Amino acid sequence: MDHVDAYCERLDASFWAEPLNAVSNLAFLIAAVLLWVLYRPASRSLRALPVLLALVGLASFAFHTLATTLTSAGDVGFIGVFVVWYLVCFGHWFGGLSWPKAWWAVPAFALVYGAMLPLAEAFPGGSGGYLAPWLALVVVAVVAAVRRLPWHDLAVAAGIFVVSLTLRTLDQPLCGDWPSGTHYAWHTLNAVVLFLVARAAIRREREVGRP
């Protein structure tokens, strides 16, 4: 299977060639545990969020240790699943849509993602692919604020995401001056982002008071 050398920290094909990038995925697991223990989502739809958050961390760990095309697909794939499922949950819990109607968030996001691909290609290291999720996060924060629903976590998450995406983008350009790279900071900050958006949904669930 093909070896993937995508980040500054990796200098060879060994398992621990990216120690910071690998270990920093603990942040996702910690965030998942905190969500489950401290906030205890009642509905199955929102219980899925900490589970998916943990899977994001595990898949990213697999990629930054094994560094194969298969683990790369898993890394990106679980992030995509989290984003899509969160948008569906947002439509239901924040928008008051029935579950069938909430699923229209999926093709809507796909259209936005496709429309932003030309711009995304200008960003190094594949970082441009995360512009659409960031835009979606801004939109849900604005929608929540306009509807006077829990929006503070969403707004803070959108701001942190700008920082984390910037650090991800700078990993290769700064490699000569910063040999460890900056990708591990992307993991750590993104764990905070996913924690905040999930917490916002759980808080909304408590307001609605139904499964």
Number of C-alpha atoms within 10 A of each C-alpha: 7 8 13 17 14 14 19 21 23 22 11 11 15 11 15 15 17 26 16 18 28 23 18 21 26 19 20 28 21 18 23 24 18 15 22 16 10 9 14 15 23 14 14 9 16 21 16 16 27 26 16 21 26 23 20 27 27 20 20 29 22 20 24 29 20 21 24 18 14 15 19 19 13 19 21 15 14 20 20 15 14 21 21 19 20 22 24 24 23 22 20 20 24 22 16 13 15 12 13 9 12 19 18 13 18 14 11 11 18 13 12 15 19 12 12 17 15 12 11 18 13 11 15 14 16 13 17 18 19 19 20 20 20 18 16 18 23 18 15 22 24 17 15 20 15 10 12 10 17 19 21 16 18 26 22 16 23 24 15 17 24 14 15 24 21 16 21 22 20 20 25 20 13 15 15 11 8 14 14 19 24 24 25 23 21 23 27 19 22 21 26 21 25 25 24 21 24 29 25 21 24 24 16 17 19 15 12 12 10 9 11
